[in-house]
């Protein structure tokens, strides 16, 4: 996981800030946008779950733009110069928080538009500690990580890099809370459409409750409760339904385990008779396939819903449908 900006993002910020020399670097104020002219709110979301939850509440009353392109793994994504310029015109930015978006503090501080409403969707959710397997990444990587963490002072990055798990939306109850926070922000910013937003939230809240109940019922029947995943994105889901996740990699999907970690995973799979190794569509399945080959297990997709592919979007998939697919995969693997 990156802890400070790369050169491209730095150039993007300098370019954008140059357009408004006197803007300063203060934090964007969380004020209500002026929507008295009846224009649609321009709302930008940080990555897919935020986009999906916002779209469900906003319907056709708001222009919702997702920053991370479809099919892109969001952990290391950074906004381009064009993205930052577009954010200057936004009424609202909705992001997950909990360290998921390492860029958000620095980008929002650089914007000259101080009327943008910032909505941290995970506000009010109890965050879990994650595991980074620093000892599995080699001494050099660990030293480099410490140096980066020291240099990067952004709060979100600090949270993620020091062990908080940002993947709150994998718990359906947490996803519902995030959607409620988004609804409340839209109601406050656009009171004329408040009843519309409240009605949409009520409808999808009931759908989320039904899905949550289905997870509870189906998983309670399973004899095995251990899942092995490519990266530890399912901690909240597992905590909610009594499962235990064992991650080949830690919170960041782009890290690779060393031979010691691989040996530990292989041993766990064999001792607990794990039949399926889960991987994700947006990252390479190579490591999961290696474990499966070594142990005689098979592989299957368990989607953390960090982003959907163009094909999935064209097929009409969303948070609910992917979570239903995930449940089917878990039940099949643990029977």
N, C-alpha and C positions, 0 to 999 in steps of 0.2 A: 504493500500500500504506500503510495507516495505521501510524504509528509510536508513537502514544500513545493512550490510551483516550479514547473519546468520553464525553460527559456521562452517557449511560445506563449504561455499564459502571461508571463511578465511583460512581454512586448505588447500583448493585447491590452493589458491594463494601462500601460504607459500611453498607448495610442488613444484609448478611450478617455483617459484622464486629461490628455492634452486638449480635448475638445472643450473642456470646461476648467480652465486653469484655476478659477476662483472657487471651485466647488468644495475644496477641502477634502478631508478624509474622515469625516464623522460617520457614525453608524446611522444607517437609514432609519428614520423615525417610523414607528408603527402607528401612523395616523390613517384616518379613513380617506379613501380616494373620493374625489368629487365626481359623483355620478348623477348630478342633477340634470344633465342634459339628455338623459335617456340613452346614452351610448353604452354599448356592451363593455363590461370590464375586460381588460387585457390581463389574463392570469398566466404566469409561467410556472411550470412545475419542474422539479429537479430530475426526476426519473419516473419509470413507468407506474409503480403503485400510486404515487402522488397524482399522476395524470389520470389514472383510472378512477380513483376515489373522487377527485375533483370533477371529472366529467359526469360521473353518476349524479352528483348533487347539482351541478351547474346546468346540465341539459343544454338547451339552446339559448340560454340567457347570458352566457359568458363565452368569450373566445379563450379557449384553453390551449396553450402551446407547451408541448413537452420539449425540454432542452436536450436530453440525451436521445440520439437517433435510435430507431428500432434495431434490434439485433446487436446493440453495443453493451458491453459489460460496464456498469457505471462506477465501480469502485475507484478507478484511476482516471475517469473521464474529467476533462477540464473544459470550461467554456472558451469558445473562440472569440476573436475580436468582434465578429459579427454578432455572436450571442450577447456579448456584453453591451454592444450598441443597442441591440433590441431591448435589453432589460431596462435601458434608460426610459423606454416608453411604456413600461409595465405599470399596472395598478397594484399588482400583488405578485409575490413570489412565494410559492408553497414548496417546502422542502421537508424531508423526514427529520433531519437533525440526528442527535446521538452519535455524531461523528461520521455519518454516512457520506455527507458532502464535504470533503476536505477543503473545498474552494469557497464555500458560501460566505464566510465572514469577510475575507479579503475582498471578494468581488463586490459585495453589497456596500462595504465601507468606501469603495472607490467610486460608486455611482453618484452623479450630481443630483439625480432625482431623489429628493429626501421625503417625498410623499408616498413612496412605495410601502405597502403593507407587507411585512415579513411574517409568514405563518409557519411555525415549527410544529408539524403535525404530530410528532411524538410527545409533545408537552403533556405532562400528567401521567405518563406511562412509567412504571417501575422498570428501570433498565437492568439488564443482567451483565455480569462479567463474562468476557469471552476468553478464549485461549489462543495465543499466537504461536506456540511451539517454538519460541526463540532458540531453544537449544537444538532444534532440528534444522535450523537454517544455516548453521555454521558460525564460527566465532567471528569471521570477517563481516558477515551480514549483520550479526548482532551489534558489533561495534559501529557499523555504518548506521544502523537503525537508531542507536543511542545518540549519535551525532546529529542525525536529522531531527529527532524528537527535541533535542536541545535547541536547534535553530528555529524550529517551527513553533510559533507561539499562538496560533489560532486555536480557539476553544474547541471547535468541532474536531479538528485533526487530533488535538490532545486527547479528547475523549476516546476516539477510535483507537489511536495508537497505544493508549495505556490500558486497554482491555475491555471497554464497554462494547457490548454487542449491539450494533445498530439495526439488526434485522427484525425489528419489532412486528412488522406487518405479517410475518409468517404465523403469528397467533391471530386467529380470526377475531377474538375479542379485542385485541390491540388494533387490528385493522378497522374495526367498527369505531373505536375511540378516535383514531386518526381521522376517519371520515366525519365524525362528529365535530372535531376541532375545525376541520375545513368548512363544514356547514356553518358553524358559528361565525367564522371569519367572513364568509360570503353574505350571511344575513346582516352583519354589522356594516359591511361595505356597500350593500345594495338592498336597502330596506324595502324598496318598492317590489322586489321579487322574493321577499322573505318567506311568504306562505308556500311558494313554489319550491324553494330550497328545503323547507321543513318537510313538505310532502314527499319529496324525493328521498330525503334521509330516512323517513319512516318506512318507505317501501323497501329500500335496500338494507336497512337495519334488520328488518324481518327476514330477508333473504340470508343475511349473514348469521342470524340466530339459528335458522334452520340448518345451515351448513355446519355451524359449530356443534349443534346437537348430533348431527350425523357423524361427525368426527368422534365425538365422545362415545357414541353407541358402538360404532364399528371397531374402534381401536381397543375398547374395553374387552372385546371378545378374543383378541389375539393372544396366543400363548407366548410369543416372543416379543420383547420390547426394545431390542437393540437394533439401531440402524447405523450403517457405516456410510458416510457421505464424503464427497470430494473436498468440500470446505464447510466450515461450521456456520452455516446460515440458518439452521433450523432449531436453534436453542429454545426460542420462545414457543414454537410449535410443540417441541418435545416436552417442555415443562408443562404446557397446558394439558397434554393428553397422556402423560405418564410414560413417555418414551425416553430412551437414552441415545444421544447421538455421539458417535465417535468419528471425528474428522481426520481425514488423511492430512489435510492442511488446516490452518487456523482460520481466522476471520477473513483474511484476504485470499481470494481465489487464485492469485497469480504467483503465490509462493510455491515452492516445490520441496517435498520432504526429502531428508537425506536417508541413507540406507538404514540408520538406526530406527528412524520413525517408521519406515516401510516395514521393517522386521516386527516392530510392535503391533502394527496394524494386522499384518499377516497372522501373528500369534493370536490376536483378539478374535479375528474372523474364524480361525480354526477351533479355538476353545469354545466359542459361543455358537458354533454352527450357523454362522451368518451365510445366507444363501445368495444375497444380492448386494452388490456394491453400487451405490447411487452416484451419478455424475450429473452435471448441468449442461444445458445446451449451448450456453454462451462461452464456455471455457473448454479447453481440450480434455477429452476423456482418457488421455494417455495413462495417467497415474491410476485411475480407477480400473482400467483394463489390465494394468500390470498386476494389481492386487488380485483381481478376479482370476487371472491366468495362473498365478502362484497358488491359489487356494481352491480352485475348481468352482468358484462362484460364478454367477452371471452378473451382467450390468443392466441398469435401467436408469431412466431419467427421473430425478426429483427436482422440480423446478422451484427455485427460491423467489421467482417472480420479480427479479431485479430488472428484467427487460424482456419483451416479447419480440420474436422475429417478424418480418414483414408477412411471412406466410401465416403465422399464428393470428396476426391481426386481421388479415384478409378472411380467415376462417371464422372470425367473430369471437375469438377467445378473449377472455378478460380475467380479472382476479378470481372470480367465482368459478369459472370453468376450469382454470388451471389448478385451483385448490381441489376441485373434485377429481381431476386426473391424478393429483398427488396422493389423495386418499386411496384411490384404486391401486396405485403403485405400492403404497405402504402395506395395504392389506394383502396384496398378492405376495409381497416379499416376506411377510412375517407369519403367514399361515403355517 
